[in-house]
Amino acid sequence: MPFNPLPTVYSVAPSNPTGTTNTSGLMMGLAGSITPRVTGRVLVIMTGNIANDTTADGCSVRLRLGTGTAPANAGALAGTVYGTIASSTEEQSIVGGNKAPFTLQALITTLTVGTAYWIDCDVAAITAGTASVADVYISAIEI
């Protein structure tokens, strides 16, 4: 009988990365990963909380995937953006302990079977302060 590999499933809760004051965005260094084995179609879901330590400011987060060495925390923007941007505004400042939940998801249909992909996000402060993500959970399911 021919061997039929099972689709890849990946999930992880990485440690909370250091935030950023950068307004263009920096990578968070979450180092998620998936290597498609069957179809190259992967559903990626990332959840967590986002906040900015400055009252009356905000932050944004975007899902990114790429190949090669995974980006480090505070690394330059890398990989390809998938899905939409999630952002929060002044009401979710961590000064008062407030955080905004976020969910990023993308169905990516063009990954190459047998190639390892890193999964990460970039975070940006809207105009000032330190933007950060916390309590991140990453799931990637080949379908």
C-alpha positions in Angstrom: 0.0 0.0 0.0 1.2 3.5 -0.7 2.0 5.7 2.2 -0.5 8.5 2.8 1.0 11.2 5.1 -1.4 12.9 7.6 -1.9 16.6 7.3 0.2 18.7 9.7 -1.3 20.2 12.8 0.6 22.7 15.0 -0.3 24.7 18.1 1.8 26.6 20.7 1.5 29.3 23.4 4.8 31.2 23.1 6.2 33.4 25.8 5.1 37.0 25.9 7.6 39.0 23.7 9.0 42.4 24.4 6.9 45.3 23.0 7.9 48.0 20.6 7.8 51.8 20.3 8.2 51.5 16.5 5.3 53.0 14.6 6.0 51.1 11.4 6.0 47.7 13.1 8.6 45.1 14.2 8.5 41.4 14.4 7.6 39.7 17.7 9.8 36.6 17.4 7.1 34.1 18.3 8.8 31.4 16.2 5.7 29.4 15.3 6.2 26.9 12.5 4.5 24.5 10.1 5.7 22.2 7.3 2.9 21.2 5.1 3.0 17.5 4.2 0.0 16.9 2.0 -1.8 19.8 0.4 0.0 23.1 1.0 -3.3 24.6 2.2 -3.0 25.8 5.8 -5.4 27.6 8.1 -3.5 29.8 10.5 -5.2 31.3 13.6 -3.4 33.6 16.1 -5.2 34.9 19.2 -4.0 37.0 22.1 -4.2 40.5 23.7 -2.8 43.7 22.4 -2.2 47.0 24.3 -0.2 50.2 24.4 1.2 51.6 27.6 0.3 55.2 26.7 -3.1 56.6 27.3 -4.8 58.0 24.2 -2.8 55.9 21.8 -3.2 52.6 20.1 -1.4 49.6 18.5 -1.8 47.2 15.6 -0.9 43.6 14.9 -0.6 41.6 11.6 0.0 37.9 10.8 3.1 37.0 8.8 4.6 33.8 7.4 8.0 33.2 5.7 10.7 30.7 5.1 14.2 30.5 6.4 15.3 31.6 9.8 12.4 32.9 11.9 12.6 36.6 12.9 13.8 37.6 16.4 11.9 39.8 18.7 12.2 43.4 17.6 13.5 42.3 14.2 12.8 44.1 10.9 9.6 43.3 9.1 9.9 40.0 7.3 7.8 37.5 5.4 4.4 37.9 3.8 1.4 39.5 5.5 -1.7 37.3 5.5 -5.2 38.3 6.5 -6.2 41.7 7.9 -4.7 44.0 10.4 -6.1 44.1 13.9 -5.8 47.3 15.9 -6.9 48.9 19.2 -7.1 52.5 20.3 -6.9 54.5 23.5 -9.5 52.6 25.4 -7.2 49.6 25.5 -4.2 51.2 27.2 -2.3 48.9 29.7 -1.9 52.0 32.0 -5.2 50.9 33.5 -4.6 47.2 32.9 -6.8 47.2 29.8 -5.9 44.9 26.9 -7.9 44.3 23.7 -8.3 40.7 22.5 -7.4 40.0 18.9 -7.8 37.2 16.4 -5.8 37.0 13.2 -6.6 34.2 10.7 -5.8 33.3 7.2 -6.4 30.4 4.9 -3.2 30.2 2.9 -3.5 28.0 -0.2 -0.1 28.4 -1.9 2.4 26.9 0.5 4.9 24.4 -0.8 4.6 20.8 0.5 7.8 19.9 2.4 8.9 23.5 3.0 9.1 24.8 6.6 7.4 28.1 7.3 7.7 30.3 10.3 4.6 32.0 11.8 4.9 35.3 13.5 3.3 38.7 13.8 4.4 42.3 13.6 3.3 44.9 16.1 3.3 48.7 15.8 2.5 51.6 18.1 0.0 53.9 16.4 1.7 57.2 17.2 3.6 56.8 20.6 4.1 54.5 23.6 5.0 50.9 23.7 2.8 48.4 21.9 2.8 44.8 22.9 1.1 41.5 22.5 0.5 39.0 25.3 -1.2 35.6 25.9 -0.6 34.6 22.2 -1.8 31.2 21.0 -1.0 30.0 17.5 -2.8 27.2 15.7 -1.9 26.0 12.1 -3.9 23.2 10.5 -3.1 21.8 7.1 -6.4 21.1 5.3 
